[in-house]
């Protein structure tokens, strides 16, 4: 019950009336304090009548207090039977809270496949709970939280937060951590990778271990090093980057007996190697319409450093001019083809004819350059046949995939993609294949090896690609690609075709004809395999938990095979098919959920300390052992060694409200009249004592 006011006048009118009333009361008291007292009482009664005081009586229904039970269902809770302990603890805790009477337990589950966000779950639960009824919060968890830094934020509710840890006493785990993990590097320049090994006990205490653990280093799936490494000390090694694309570095430490999981015993680092600059040496044997096509293509790429030489003097002009003067400048054959040849990523001979500028030693070095990993492309015209052809150079001919079989065939034809070409990334899905323009010349050859990706008239090979040792060689058997560039007969994709050929010769990874990749697509893992073979072997996939499975692939297009693993567990996957190796992930590759897995009170200690809650181990062997629960009031202790408190809030729901006047208006009028009459009588001396005469 309380007193409220329902005034008859607006607020501004009440303020004005109050000012007038105070002024009148003051004047009355100054003129006659005896009568002024009663007039003041009358004025106060009149003001009270205007305020209209009411007695408000509310009918209330007591409400139960609320105890929140937050249940951690994250992935790390599945380790070592924690999920069973969690379920049993929640059930027993709910029963104990219900037995208190007047307390409503509410169970709220939150999960986390890649990370546990306990503080976010707590804030969400508090937002849906009436603060006047909240008596306490119980969090059943292993204590690990990715948003633990937010635990220092003060709660806006006066209720204890209790932490019930599901970990086993004495549990331990070993993990390997990359402390310096560069994601990019330059081809040919090693990168430094650093790591540290730690053995952790309960509450993330570091176990002092004077021994060492065996660490295995794998690069692209192949083991390259196995040696012991000390604990708690940063160790480093240099990773070679011998080719462009991804280099996959794996570090795996030997497991610890009885540890919680081995998922954090492996660290995987994909390093993307890029070339600083692509250096291309273009040698044009004579001026011709297609020469500018090559030059424009290579000069338009800002990542390419082009060195271009053209021999301007026709070979059939025999006027006794010395060979050394067949160029505008001295041709640096020794510098280019002996001293600095290995610095180039690609060598292109565009309609080159032997003119005694290069000798057998130079051609021998060119062949050695290819065998040791270089790339060479021969764009041939009529000069490819005859005694001055590159195919007639004995030191070079043995690496060529085809030898001349006669003079040039002058005949209109449309280049066609062969069956092999439809499977090869260089010629697969070239745009507008059905609308390509015609070429007018092709060099007939006898193919010795390699793969013919384009063909001309009568299925004659037009583009042949081959691998020689560690290097690659390409043979384009026509000099009429420039017709596409000029739009003759509709033109064609000259820039895309030449770009793909050049980049395949320089070993760009996206153009590898044998490739394997893993890609996460939502909750699924997609296996993608490209091959030139008629069939693709099964792929062996290693799941995040270390289990290996074989997956058969289905051809989706020529040379492309796929398999899809639905509802794949989140984490890092590794796959192997023949000599190919790939890694991929569903979700995060190195999920924080499995980086630190030992049960710990440290991350959420700020929550319990600020609220007066307690931290309890709720596990006894293979059984749940939650603390007892009791009601507490006010500022008394909220947790003990083996008990957790729920604050009695005493909240209630208001059902009805009844108002009645503090006094009827007639009573206020009687009070006013009586006060005025009494004042008048006092001032008139009616109550004065008469003296006897």
Secondary structure by P-SEA (a helix, b strand, c coil): cbbbbbccccaaaaaaaaaaaaaaaaaaaaacaaaaaaaaaaaaaaaaaaabbbbbbbbbbbbbbbbbbbbbbcccccccaaaaaaaaaaaaaaaaaaacccbbbbbbbbbbcccccaaaaaaaaaaacccccccbbbbbccccccccccccccccccbbbbbbbcccccccccccccccccccccccbbbbbbbbbbbbccccccccccbbbbbbbbccccccbbbbbbccbbbbbbbbbccccbbbbbbbcccccccccccccbbbbbbbbbbcbbbbbbbbcccccaaaaaaaaaaaccccbbbbbbbccccccccccccccccccccccccccccccccccbbbbccccccccccaaaaaaaaaaaaabbbbbbbccccccccccccccccccccccccccccccbbbbbbbbcccccccccccccccccbbbbbcbbbbbbccccccccccccccccbbbbbccccbbbbbccccccccccccccccaaaaaaaaaaaaaaccccccccccbbbbcccbbbbbbbcccccccbbbbbcccbbbbbbbbbbccccccccccccccccbbbbbcccccccccccccccccccccccccccaaaaaaaacbbbbccccccbbbbbbbbbbccccccccccbbbbbbcbbbbbcbbbbbbcccaaaaaaaaaaaaaaaaaaaaccccccccc
